Amino acid sequence: MVKLTIDGKEVVVPEGTNVIEAARRLGIEVPHYCYHPGLSIAGQCRLCMVELGSNPRPQIACNIQVAEGMVVRTETPQVLETRRSIMEFHLINHPLDCPVCDQAGECWLQIYYMKHGLYEPRMMDEKVHKPKAVPLGPHVILDAERCILCSRCVRFCDEVTGTGELGIFQRGDQSEIGLFPGKELSNPYSANVIDICPVGALTDRDFRFAVRVWYLETARSVCPGCSRGCNIDVHYNVRRPHHNEGRRVARLKPRFNAEVNRWWICDAGRYGGKFVDDPSRLGSPARGRGEAAQEVGWEEMIPEIAGQLRRYRPEEVGVLASPKMANEELFLLKRLVDRLGWRHVDFSVPPKQPGDEDGILIRADKNPNTRGAELIGLAPRAGGPGTHAGYPRESAGAPGMLTAARERRIKCLWVFHHDLLASAWPEEEVREAFRALDCLIFQGSNRNGITPAAHYVLPSATWVERDGTFTNFEGRLQRFWKAVEPLGLSLADWEIIGRISEALGMGPAPSRAEECFKALAVALPAFAGLSYRELKDTGTLVGQ
């Protein structure tokens, strides 16, 4: 450890820390553009100037590592004048298009100009003009006039993805970011260059001109796109609260977690939340198949579902849970299954095509809570018949349930979120099972291949419309927070299961997701002693 003094305050930091990060420990911001903690040091923007000891010349803080007894000054008259001059240099050719720039409101040129600029402009010549609105790939668009050549995007493609699509071309004031010949910015993490661009040079084609950032609120969350469980921020539009007025969820952004995804997120996860406001969303409970389906209220639907479930013997009911459900919801379902002695329970459905995977973040398992479902115990025991959770278990898993349905041994099947017609199983066998069932209940957020065949459809809230937790493939338990209200009459899965359980005489339904988690933490050793408060923002490992 190294002790140094910054602006008269002592701080102790690990050896090898640079001055920018050391100052951050004290709450002191050293302004910078090109420096990013996840990338190599470039030292190009020269904005992070500080004074060191008795050295008469300011030096860049990003490329200076701390030393024992070092004295750093970040607010001297010489430093402030140097910053002002560098801000003037960066803005010499910058276009005055803030009113139409998507970065307005979160642009570090704007922020730092107000803090460190405020100079009288001296540039009287025509600004250098460069290409504007140039698509670099499916997600990113370039405005070269706004670029300050910090090289963050170039270093990201070289060092993080290793794909090397971008470079800096030409010289002097003609220099600009661009693609190498024959290249396209289409790697699986391409949109991260938008996040790390400190100005409005790289913008999101999906978000472009959609909404001003000052109309957006933020909720912390976890990406549901795969078992990695990347930490994200959900930016939602407070001016468009209703589905028919446009997208409520404007964009998803990565949130730093050193143990999971660091600063990054894949493009599939970033753009995978559009189902939240998709026209396929289920808005009301419905009974009846196909065109004969009729929308009903929950007051009528809950007793009817409970009555249907009472009609069948335990061995005649199958439950196909989903690893897209939260731990709280899987636990309530498990408790219901145990108390009623249902024998056919599983959560795993093979996808039609195996998922892609890489060595950075992306996992082949495209479900956020497979590990949680395993820890809670919703999978049948391997090897066929046996004892599980105190009662006989005859199911060989989801394939066995479909076989039993076709043979009319299972008469009622409750499916959560899965589209079995889009699975690896033969479509005709799945349809035959549906036709043979007396009662098919589908519970999910969006219409799919199952909904026309279901006797009952129960609309679920999406992950941004409820509170809960996921457990990623490493066993890290992480919270996500409600951002927007559920669409239409949809309810969180825990609320639907709780109401049905209450109607079946299993005790009062929980009123909050936190109640479910408290019961989970008491009942299951893997989660013992945990609470929402202890999980904080970054989660904790369980089941080790």
C-alpha positions as CSV (number, residue, x, y, z in Angstrom):
1,M,0.0,0.0,0.0
2,V,1.1,3.6,-0.8
3,K,0.3,6.8,1.2
4,L,0.1,10.1,-0.7
5,T,-1.5,13.5,-0.3
6,I,-4.0,14.9,-2.8
7,D,-5.2,18.5,-2.3
8,G,-4.1,18.4,1.3
9,K,-5.9,15.1,2.1
10,E,-4.0,11.9,2.8
11,V,-5.1,8.6,1.1
12,V,-3.7,5.1,1.1
13,V,-4.1,3.1,-2.1
14,P,-2.7,-0.1,-3.6
15,E,0.7,0.1,-5.3
16,G,0.2,0.6,-9.1
17,T,-2.9,2.8,-8.8
18,N,-2.8,5.8,-11.0
19,V,-3.5,9.4,-9.8
20,I,-7.0,9.6,-11.3
21,E,-8.2,6.5,-9.3
22,A,-6.4,7.6,-6.1
23,A,-8.1,11.0,-6.3
24,R,-11.5,9.2,-6.9
25,R,-11.0,7.5,-3.5
26,L,-11.2,10.9,-1.9
27,G,-14.2,12.0,-3.9
28,I,-11.9,14.3,-6.1
29,E,-12.7,14.2,-9.8
30,V,-9.8,14.7,-12.1
31,P,-11.4,15.5,-15.5
32,H,-10.5,13.2,-18.4
33,Y,-11.7,11.9,-21.8
34,C,-9.4,9.2,-23.1
35,Y,-8.8,7.4,-19.8
36,H,-11.0,4.4,-19.0
37,P,-10.2,2.0,-16.2
38,G,-11.0,-1.0,-18.4
39,L,-8.7,0.0,-21.2
40,S,-5.0,0.7,-21.7
41,I,-3.6,4.2,-21.1
42,A,-3.5,6.4,-24.2
43,G,-2.7,9.9,-22.7
44,Q,-4.3,11.6,-25.8
45,C,-6.8,14.1,-24.4
46,R,-4.3,15.8,-22.0
47,L,-7.2,17.0,-19.8
48,C,-6.2,15.2,-16.6
49,M,-3.3,17.6,-15.9
50,V,-2.2,17.9,-12.2
51,E,0.8,19.3,-10.4
52,L,3.1,16.9,-8.7
53,G,5.4,18.0,-5.8
54,S,7.7,20.8,-6.9
55,N,7.6,19.9,-10.6
56,P,6.8,23.3,-12.3
57,R,5.1,21.6,-15.3
58,P,1.6,20.0,-15.0
59,Q,1.5,16.3,-15.9
60,I,-1.2,13.8,-16.9
61,A,-2.7,11.9,-14.0
62,C,-3.8,8.9,-16.0
63,N,-0.3,7.7,-16.8
64,I,1.3,8.5,-13.4
65,Q,1.3,5.8,-10.7
66,V,1.2,6.8,-7.1
67,A,4.4,6.8,-5.0
68,E,5.0,6.9,-1.3
69,G,4.9,10.5,0.0
70,M,3.7,11.9,-3.4
71,V,2.0,15.3,-3.2
72,V,-0.7,16.0,-5.8
73,R,-2.5,19.3,-6.5
74,T,-5.5,19.3,-8.8
75,E,-6.9,22.8,-8.4
76,T,-4.0,25.2,-8.7
77,P,-4.2,28.3,-10.9
78,Q,-1.8,26.7,-13.4
79,V,-3.8,23.5,-13.6
80,L,-7.1,25.3,-14.0
81,E,-5.7,27.5,-16.8
82,T,-4.2,24.4,-18.5
83,R,-7.6,22.6,-18.4
84,R,-9.3,25.7,-19.9
85,S,-6.8,25.8,-22.7
86,I,-7.2,22.1,-23.5
87,M,-11.0,22.4,-23.4
88,E,-10.7,25.3,-26.0
89,F,-8.5,23.0,-28.1
90,H,-11.0,20.2,-28.0
91,L,-13.8,22.5,-29.0
92,I,-12.1,24.4,-31.8
93,N,-13.7,22.3,-34.5
94,H,-16.6,20.8,-32.6
95,P,-20.0,21.6,-34.2
96,L,-22.5,23.6,-32.3
97,D,-25.3,21.0,-32.6
98,C,-26.0,20.2,-29.0
99,P,-29.8,20.9,-29.5
100,V,-30.0,17.9,-31.9
101,C,-27.3,15.6,-30.4
102,D,-28.5,12.5,-28.6
103,Q,-25.6,12.9,-26.1
104,A,-26.9,16.2,-24.9
105,G,-27.5,16.0,-21.2
106,E,-24.9,13.4,-20.6
107,C,-22.0,14.7,-22.7
108,W,-18.7,15.2,-21.0
109,L,-17.8,18.1,-23.3
110,Q,-20.9,20.0,-22.0
111,I,-20.2,19.0,-18.4
112,Y,-16.5,19.8,-18.4
113,Y,-17.0,23.0,-20.3
114,M,-19.3,24.3,-17.6
115,K,-16.8,23.1,-14.9
116,H,-13.4,23.9,-16.5
117,G,-14.1,25.9,-19.7
118,L,-16.2,29.0,-19.8
119,Y,-13.8,30.9,-22.0
120,E,-14.3,33.5,-24.7
121,P,-14.2,31.8,-28.1
122,R,-11.3,33.0,-30.3
123,M,-11.9,30.7,-33.3
124,M,-13.0,32.9,-36.2
125,D,-12.2,30.6,-39.1
126,E,-14.5,28.0,-40.6
127,K,-14.5,24.8,-38.6
128,V,-13.2,21.6,-40.2
129,H,-16.1,19.6,-41.6
130,K,-16.1,15.8,-41.5
131,P,-18.6,13.0,-42.3
132,K,-21.8,13.0,-40.3
133,A,-24.4,10.2,-39.6
134,V,-22.2,7.4,-40.9
135,P,-23.5,3.9,-40.0
136,L,-20.6,1.8,-38.7
137,G,-22.6,-1.3,-38.1
138,P,-26.1,-2.5,-37.1
139,H,-26.1,-0.6,-33.8
140,V,-23.6,2.3,-34.0
141,I,-23.6,5.5,-36.0
142,L,-20.7,7.9,-36.3
143,D,-20.7,11.7,-36.4
144,A,-17.0,12.4,-37.1
145,E,-17.3,16.1,-36.5
146,R,-18.1,15.6,-32.9
147,C,-15.2,13.1,-32.3
148,I,-12.4,14.4,-30.1
149,L,-10.1,11.4,-31.0
150,C,-9.9,10.0,-27.5
151,S,-9.4,6.5,-29.1
152,R,-11.5,4.7,-26.4
153,C,-13.6,2.9,-29.1
154,V,-10.4,1.9,-31.0
155,R,-8.9,0.4,-27.9
156,F,-12.1,-1.4,-26.9
157,C,-12.2,-3.2,-30.3
158,D,-8.5,-4.0,-30.0
159,E,-8.2,-5.0,-26.4
160,V,-11.6,-6.2,-25.2
161,T,-13.2,-7.9,-28.2
162,G,-10.0,-8.4,-30.2
163,T,-11.8,-7.7,-33.4
164,G,-10.0,-4.5,-34.4
165,E,-12.6,-2.9,-36.7
166,L,-11.8,0.7,-35.9
167,G,-8.8,3.0,-36.4
168,I,-7.8,6.6,-36.5
169,F,-7.0,7.7,-40.1
170,Q,-5.4,10.8,-41.7
171,R,-3.3,13.4,-39.8
172,G,-3.7,16.7,-37.9
173,D,-7.1,18.3,-37.9
174,Q,-8.1,15.9,-40.7
175,S,-7.8,12.9,-38.4
176,E,-11.0,10.9,-37.9
177,I,-12.3,7.6,-36.6
178,G,-13.3,5.1,-39.2
179,L,-13.5,1.4,-40.2
180,F,-10.7,-0.5,-41.8
181,P,-11.5,-1.5,-45.4
182,G,-14.0,-4.4,-45.6
183,K,-14.8,-4.2,-41.9
184,E,-18.1,-3.6,-40.2
185,L,-18.6,-2.8,-36.5
186,S,-20.7,-5.9,-35.8
187,N,-19.0,-7.8,-33.1
188,P,-21.3,-9.1,-30.3
189,Y,-20.3,-6.2,-28.0
190,S,-20.2,-3.4,-30.5
191,A,-22.6,-1.0,-28.7
192,N,-20.3,-0.7,-25.8
193,V,-18.4,1.9,-27.8
194,I,-21.5,4.1,-27.4
195,D,-21.3,3.8,-23.7
196,I,-17.6,4.7,-23.5
197,C,-17.7,7.5,-26.0
198,P,-17.5,10.7,-23.8
199,V,-19.1,12.9,-26.5
200,G,-21.8,12.5,-29.2
201,A,-19.6,11.0,-31.9
202,L,-20.9,7.4,-31.5
203,T,-24.6,7.1,-30.9
204,D,-27.1,4.3,-30.8
205,R,-29.1,3.7,-33.9
206,D,-32.0,2.2,-31.9
207,F,-32.1,5.1,-29.4
208,R,-31.4,7.9,-31.9
209,F,-33.8,10.8,-31.6
210,A,-36.1,8.6,-29.5
211,V,-36.2,10.6,-26.2
212,R,-34.2,13.2,-24.4
213,V,-32.2,11.7,-21.6
214,W,-33.6,14.2,-19.0
215,Y,-37.0,12.5,-19.5
216,L,-35.5,9.2,-18.4
217,E,-35.4,7.6,-14.9
218,T,-33.1,4.8,-14.0
219,A,-33.7,1.5,-12.1
220,R,-31.0,-1.0,-11.3
221,S,-31.5,-4.4,-12.7
222,V,-30.0,-7.7,-14.0
223,C,-30.0,-8.7,-17.7
224,P,-32.3,-11.7,-18.2
225,G,-30.7,-12.7,-21.5
226,C,-28.4,-15.5,-20.3
227,S,-27.0,-17.1,-17.2
228,R,-24.2,-14.6,-16.8
229,G,-26.5,-12.1,-15.1
230,C,-24.9,-8.9,-16.2
231,N,-25.7,-5.9,-14.1
232,I,-27.6,-3.2,-16.0
233,D,-29.4,0.1,-15.6
234,V,-32.9,0.2,-17.1
235,H,-33.7,3.7,-18.5
236,Y,-37.4,4.2,-18.7
237,N,-39.4,7.0,-20.2
238,V,-41.5,8.8,-17.5
239,R,-43.3,10.8,-20.1
240,R,-44.8,7.7,-21.8
241,P,-46.3,5.6,-19.1
242,H,-48.7,3.7,-21.4
243,H,-48.0,1.1,-23.9
244,N,-49.9,2.7,-26.7
245,E,-47.8,5.9,-26.4
246,G,-44.5,4.3,-27.3
247,R,-41.7,2.4,-25.6
248,R,-41.6,2.7,-21.9
249,V,-38.2,1.1,-21.6
250,A,-36.0,3.4,-23.7
251,R,-32.7,1.5,-23.4
252,L,-30.6,-0.8,-21.3
253,K,-27.1,0.2,-20.2
254,P,-24.4,-1.8,-18.5
255,R,-23.8,-1.2,-14.7
256,F,-20.4,-1.9,-13.3
257,N,-19.9,-5.1,-11.3
258,A,-16.3,-6.3,-11.0
259,E,-17.4,-9.8,-10.2
260,V,-19.8,-10.3,-13.1
261,N,-19.6,-8.1,-16.2
262,R,-17.3,-5.2,-15.2
263,W,-18.2,-2.3,-17.5
264,W,-19.6,-4.2,-20.5
265,I,-22.7,-6.0,-21.8
266,C,-23.3,-7.9,-25.0
267,D,-25.5,-6.5,-27.8
268,A,-28.0,-9.4,-27.5
269,G,-28.7,-8.4,-23.9
270,R,-28.7,-4.7,-24.5
271,Y,-31.4,-5.0,-27.2
272,G,-33.1,-8.1,-25.8
273,G,-35.7,-6.2,-23.7
274,K,-37.9,-5.0,-26.5
275,F,-40.5,-7.7,-25.6
276,V,-41.5,-5.6,-22.6
277,D,-43.4,-3.2,-24.9
278,D,-44.0,-5.5,-27.8
279,P,-47.5,-5.8,-29.3
280,S,-47.4,-9.5,-28.4
281,R,-47.7,-8.7,-24.7
282,L,-50.5,-10.4,-22.9
283,G,-52.7,-7.8,-21.1
284,S,-55.6,-9.7,-19.6
285,P,-56.3,-13.2,-18.3
286,A,-58.3,-15.3,-20.8
287,R,-60.1,-18.6,-20.9
288,G,-60.9,-20.6,-24.0
289,R,-58.8,-21.8,-26.9
290,G,-58.0,-19.8,-30.1
291,E,-60.7,-17.5,-31.4
292,A,-63.1,-18.6,-28.7
293,A,-60.8,-17.1,-26.0
294,Q,-62.6,-14.6,-23.7
295,E,-60.8,-12.1,-21.4
296,V,-61.8,-12.2,-17.8
297,G,-60.7,-10.4,-14.6
298,W,-58.5,-11.9,-11.9
299,E,-61.3,-12.1,-9.5
300,E,-63.0,-14.6,-11.7
301,M,-59.9,-16.3,-13.1
302,I,-58.1,-17.2,-9.8
303,P,-61.0,-19.3,-8.3
304,E,-61.5,-20.9,-11.7
305,I,-57.9,-22.0,-12.0
306,A,-57.9,-23.2,-8.4
307,G,-61.1,-25.2,-9.1
308,Q,-59.4,-26.8,-12.2
309,L,-56.3,-27.8,-10.2
310,R,-58.5,-29.4,-7.5
311,R,-60.1,-31.7,-10.1
312,Y,-57.0,-33.8,-10.7
313,R,-55.1,-36.3,-8.7
314,P,-51.5,-35.4,-8.0
315,E,-50.1,-37.8,-10.6
316,E,-52.4,-36.2,-13.2
317,V,-50.9,-32.7,-12.9
318,G,-47.7,-31.6,-14.6
319,V,-45.8,-28.3,-13.9
320,L,-43.2,-26.9,-16.3
321,A,-41.6,-24.0,-14.5
322,S,-39.2,-21.6,-16.2
323,P,-35.6,-20.5,-15.4
324,K,-36.7,-17.1,-16.5
325,M,-38.7,-16.8,-13.3
326,A,-37.2,-15.2,-10.2
327,N,-36.1,-17.2,-7.1
328,E,-39.1,-15.9,-5.2
329,E,-41.5,-17.2,-7.8
330,L,-39.8,-20.5,-8.2
331,F,-39.9,-20.9,-4.4
332,L,-43.6,-20.2,-4.1
333,L,-44.2,-22.7,-6.9
334,K,-42.1,-25.3,-5.3
335,R,-43.9,-24.9,-2.0
336,L,-47.3,-25.3,-3.8
337,V,-46.0,-28.4,-5.6
338,D,-44.8,-29.9,-2.4
339,R,-48.0,-29.3,-0.4
340,L,-50.2,-30.7,-3.1
341,G,-47.9,-33.6,-3.8
342,W,-47.7,-33.1,-7.5
343,R,-45.3,-35.6,-9.0
344,H,-44.4,-34.2,-12.5
345,V,-42.3,-31.1,-12.2
346,D,-39.4,-29.7,-14.2
347,F,-38.0,-26.4,-15.5
348,S,-35.7,-27.4,-18.4
349,V,-36.7,-27.2,-22.0
350,P,-34.0,-27.7,-24.7
351,P,-33.8,-24.9,-27.3
352,K,-34.2,-25.7,-31.0
353,Q,-30.7,-24.4,-31.6
354,P,-27.8,-24.4,-29.0
355,G,-27.0,-21.0,-27.7
356,D,-23.8,-19.2,-28.6
357,E,-21.1,-18.7,-26.1
358,D,-17.7,-16.9,-25.9
359,G,-14.9,-16.3,-23.4
360,I,-16.0,-12.8,-22.5
361,L,-19.5,-12.7,-21.2
362,I,-22.0,-14.6,-23.4
363,R,-23.2,-17.9,-22.0
364,A,-24.9,-20.7,-24.0
365,D,-27.7,-21.0,-21.4
366,K,-30.1,-18.1,-22.4
367,N,-31.9,-18.2,-19.0
368,P,-31.0,-15.9,-16.1
369,N,-32.0,-18.3,-13.3
370,T,-31.1,-21.9,-14.1
371,R,-28.9,-22.1,-11.1
372,G,-31.6,-20.7,-8.9
373,A,-34.1,-23.3,-10.1
374,E,-31.6,-26.1,-9.4
375,L,-30.9,-24.8,-5.8
376,I,-34.7,-24.5,-5.1
377,G,-35.2,-28.0,-6.3
378,L,-37.6,-27.9,-9.2
379,A,-35.8,-30.5,-11.3
380,P,-36.8,-34.2,-11.2
381,R,-34.2,-36.6,-9.9
382,A,-32.1,-38.3,-12.5
383,G,-32.9,-41.9,-13.1
384,G,-36.6,-41.8,-13.2
385,P,-38.8,-42.7,-10.2
386,G,-37.6,-41.8,-6.8
387,T,-38.4,-39.6,-3.8
388,H,-38.0,-35.9,-3.9
389,A,-39.1,-33.3,-1.4
390,G,-40.8,-36.0,0.6
391,Y,-43.2,-37.4,-2.0
392,P,-42.9,-39.9,-4.8
393,R,-41.6,-38.5,-8.1
394,E,-42.4,-40.5,-11.3
395,S,-41.6,-37.9,-13.9
396,A,-38.5,-38.3,-16.1
397,G,-38.6,-34.5,-16.6
398,A,-40.3,-32.4,-19.2
399,P,-40.1,-35.0,-22.1
400,G,-41.7,-37.5,-19.8
401,M,-44.5,-35.1,-19.1
402,L,-45.3,-34.7,-22.8
403,T,-45.3,-38.4,-23.2
404,A,-47.6,-38.8,-20.2
405,A,-49.9,-36.1,-21.6
406,R,-50.1,-37.9,-25.0
407,E,-50.9,-41.1,-23.1
408,R,-53.5,-39.2,-21.1
409,R,-51.8,-40.0,-17.8
410,I,-51.2,-36.3,-17.3
411,K,-54.5,-34.4,-17.8
412,C,-53.5,-30.9,-16.6
413,L,-50.3,-29.1,-17.6
414,W,-49.2,-25.7,-16.2
415,V,-46.5,-24.2,-18.4
416,F,-44.6,-21.0,-17.4
417,H,-43.1,-18.8,-20.1
418,H,-41.8,-21.6,-22.4
419,D,-42.8,-21.9,-26.1
420,L,-42.7,-25.7,-26.4
421,L,-43.4,-25.4,-30.2
422,A,-40.0,-23.5,-30.5
423,S,-38.1,-26.2,-28.6
424,A,-35.9,-29.0,-29.8
425,W,-38.9,-31.5,-29.4
426,P,-40.8,-32.5,-32.6
427,E,-43.6,-30.0,-33.1
428,E,-46.2,-32.6,-33.9
429,E,-45.5,-34.5,-30.7
430,V,-46.0,-31.3,-28.7
431,R,-49.2,-30.5,-30.5
432,E,-50.5,-34.1,-29.9
433,A,-49.8,-33.6,-26.2
434,F,-51.7,-30.3,-26.2
435,R,-54.7,-31.9,-27.9
436,A,-54.8,-34.8,-25.4
437,L,-54.8,-32.5,-22.3
438,D,-58.0,-31.7,-20.5
439,C,-56.5,-28.5,-19.2
440,L,-53.5,-26.5,-20.5
441,I,-52.6,-23.4,-18.5
442,F,-50.1,-21.0,-19.9
443,Q,-48.5,-18.3,-17.7
444,G,-46.2,-15.8,-19.4
445,S,-45.7,-12.3,-20.5
446,N,-46.0,-12.6,-24.3
447,R,-48.1,-14.6,-26.8
448,N,-46.3,-17.5,-28.4
449,G,-47.0,-20.9,-30.0
450,I,-48.7,-22.2,-26.8
451,T,-51.2,-19.4,-26.2
452,P,-53.7,-20.4,-29.0
453,A,-53.8,-24.0,-27.6
454,A,-54.1,-23.0,-23.9
455,H,-57.4,-23.4,-22.1
456,Y,-56.3,-20.6,-19.7
457,V,-53.8,-17.8,-20.3
458,L,-52.4,-15.9,-17.3
459,P,-50.5,-12.7,-18.1
460,S,-47.2,-12.2,-16.3
461,A,-45.3,-9.1,-15.6
462,T,-41.8,-8.8,-17.1
463,W,-38.6,-8.5,-15.1
464,V,-38.7,-4.7,-15.3
465,E,-42.2,-4.6,-13.9
466,R,-41.5,-6.4,-10.7
467,D,-38.9,-6.9,-7.9
468,G,-36.9,-10.1,-7.4
469,T,-33.6,-12.0,-7.6
470,F,-31.8,-14.2,-10.1
471,T,-28.9,-16.6,-9.3
472,N,-26.3,-16.7,-12.1
473,F,-24.4,-19.7,-13.3
474,E,-21.6,-19.0,-10.7
475,G,-24.1,-19.0,-7.9
476,R,-24.2,-15.2,-7.5
477,L,-27.5,-14.1,-6.1
478,Q,-28.4,-10.6,-7.5
479,R,-31.4,-8.3,-7.1
480,F,-33.4,-6.5,-9.8
481,W,-35.7,-3.6,-9.1
482,K,-39.1,-2.6,-10.5
483,A,-38.9,0.1,-13.1
484,V,-42.3,0.4,-14.7
485,E,-45.9,-0.7,-13.8
486,P,-47.1,-4.0,-15.2
487,L,-48.8,-3.7,-18.6
488,G,-52.6,-4.0,-18.5
489,L,-53.8,-6.6,-15.9
490,S,-50.6,-8.6,-15.9
491,L,-49.2,-9.5,-12.5
492,A,-45.8,-10.7,-11.2
493,D,-45.5,-14.5,-11.3
494,W,-45.1,-14.6,-7.5
495,E,-48.4,-12.7,-7.1
496,I,-50.3,-15.0,-9.4
497,I,-48.9,-18.1,-7.7
498,G,-49.6,-16.6,-4.3
499,R,-53.2,-15.9,-5.1
500,I,-53.8,-19.4,-6.6
501,S,-52.2,-20.9,-3.5
502,E,-54.4,-18.8,-1.2
503,A,-57.5,-20.0,-3.2
504,L,-56.3,-23.6,-2.7
505,G,-56.2,-23.0,1.1
506,M,-52.4,-22.7,1.4
507,G,-52.5,-19.5,3.5
508,P,-52.5,-15.8,2.7
509,A,-50.9,-14.6,-0.5
510,P,-47.7,-12.5,-0.1
511,S,-48.0,-8.8,-0.7
512,R,-44.4,-8.1,-1.7
513,A,-41.6,-10.0,-3.3
514,E,-39.5,-9.4,-0.2
515,E,-41.9,-11.5,1.8
516,C,-41.3,-14.4,-0.6
517,F,-37.6,-13.9,-0.3
518,K,-37.7,-13.9,3.5
519,A,-39.6,-17.3,3.4
520,L,-37.1,-18.6,0.9
521,A,-34.1,-17.6,3.1
522,V,-35.7,-19.5,6.1
523,A,-36.7,-22.6,4.1
524,L,-33.6,-23.3,2.0
525,P,-30.0,-23.7,3.4
526,A,-28.4,-22.3,0.3
527,F,-30.1,-18.9,0.9
528,A,-30.0,-19.0,4.7
529,G,-29.5,-15.7,6.5
530,L,-29.8,-13.5,3.4
531,S,-32.0,-10.5,2.9
532,Y,-32.6,-7.9,0.2
533,R,-30.5,-5.4,2.2
534,E,-27.5,-7.7,2.4
535,L,-27.5,-8.3,-1.4
536,K,-26.9,-4.5,-2.0
537,D,-26.0,-3.7,-5.6
538,T,-23.6,-6.4,-6.5
539,G,-25.1,-9.6,-5.0
540,T,-23.5,-12.4,-3.1
541,L,-22.5,-16.0,-3.7
542,V,-24.9,-18.8,-2.5
543,G,-25.0,-22.5,-2.6
544,Q,-21.3,-23.0,-2.3
